Amino acid sequence: MGKIYLVDVTNRDGVQTAKLGLSKLEKTMINLYLNEIGIFQSEFGFTTTHHETHYIRANLKLAEMGVLKPLRLSGWIRAMKEDVELTYKLVPEIEYLALSTSTSDQMINGKYLGKKNHKDVINMMTDAVDAAIAHGCKALSVNAEDASRTNLDYLVEFGKAAKEHGADRLRYCDTLGYDNPFTIYDTVKTLAEKTCMPIELHCHGDLGMAVANSLAGAKGAIDGGQDCYVNTTVNGIGERAGNADLVAILLALLKSKDFAKHYQLGHKINLSKAWMTAQFASYAFRVPIPINQPGVGANAFAHASGIHADGVLKDAANYELYSYEELGRGEPELVETGREIITGQYSGISGFSHIMNKITADKAITFKDATEASKVLELVRYANVAAQKPLVKDELLFIARYPEIAKELLTMSPLAYEL
């Protein structure tokens, strides 16, 4: 039987959400949380976008140091040879890539306006695959954008061509959330059988079915004899109506009726980190978690009805499918209502030292002298400028532990590259 692997795309698709975004430090923190949960891979950035270069290389250094292990870090580019060449010029150490191109008649006609046909799209993709492999790319996902509106025979042809040139998996993108669980199961099963390659699923929530479609598609891929890679984002953040929510996907895979008996994950999951990860993403994106969000919403374990309250007090399993403790919930949330000292872009050494003494009491972080403390404070100030909000404890601890990495994350070099 094939296995299911989770590929989170918060730092690629999530940050493309209109009117939202993350600082490079916040993107790095998302990677750290994903690593703690046990996610297989993070699609962590755009390797041809110049302002991402320092961030991408800093995160690859964290992986080399063992801080971001075993999480895989993959870049996203267009399926064009030129993008591959620019990627390896800017980030020569990148090992994992996703190459994306549109495959539906709607997009081929609507984007290229008669300048490219179906064969041209395949040739462009295979040239990009050849170039990436020539540069030493270890694993390639070839993305069929708008796959759910693409002719199935052409998708099979596209996938087979990708495989022949060395691609490792075919990403089936339900770009507009057009599929339903029945259609995606049939299509993905056929793709798995006919291409004989692992299928990656990228589902959007335009019709509210991103999680259900991901589950059905995963079943289709495995029933078709292949591994499946499911794309998620933290809190379902993403373009338009969003993507398949990470926590909801995990709960569906692990807790839904009989699913886990027959379809297993290919990596261990630490579900107790789910709550912390969702909370940080909510704070970083400045998007509240809906009260009815599975697992992490404020009402996910709230009971008001007399019958429900009585039942859950007698035995929680009466009205709770899983426990809040499993998700890392249950600790009280403290809100300062008196004097509060916070870090900011204008913080001084006295206030910063007060905060660090508070949060590092049991973290074994000390500064050898005032000069070192001042250097870390300067990095904290820049991080506040980038985020435009106070840093959370984990961000402060990260900067104190890895000041050189933090410095690289905070470095911006506009127009430093030849355009």
QUIHUJO-V368404 format. One record per helix or strand of 2 or more residues. SS is the DSSP state (h for helix, s for strand). FROM is the first residue (numbers start at 1). TO is the last residue. If there is no record, write none. Layout:
{{SS	FROM	TO} {SS	FROM	TO}}
This chain:
{{s	4	8} {h	14	16} {h	24	37} {s	41	46} {h	50	65} {s	72	78} {h	81	90} {s	96	102} {h	105	112} {h	118	134} {s	139	145} {h	147	149} {h	152	164} {s	169	174} {h	181	195} {s	198	204} {h	210	223} {s	228	233} {h	234	236} {h	246	255} {h	259	262} {h	271	285} {h	306	314} {h	316	318} {h	324	327} {h	349	359} {h	370	387} {h	393	401} {h	403	409}}
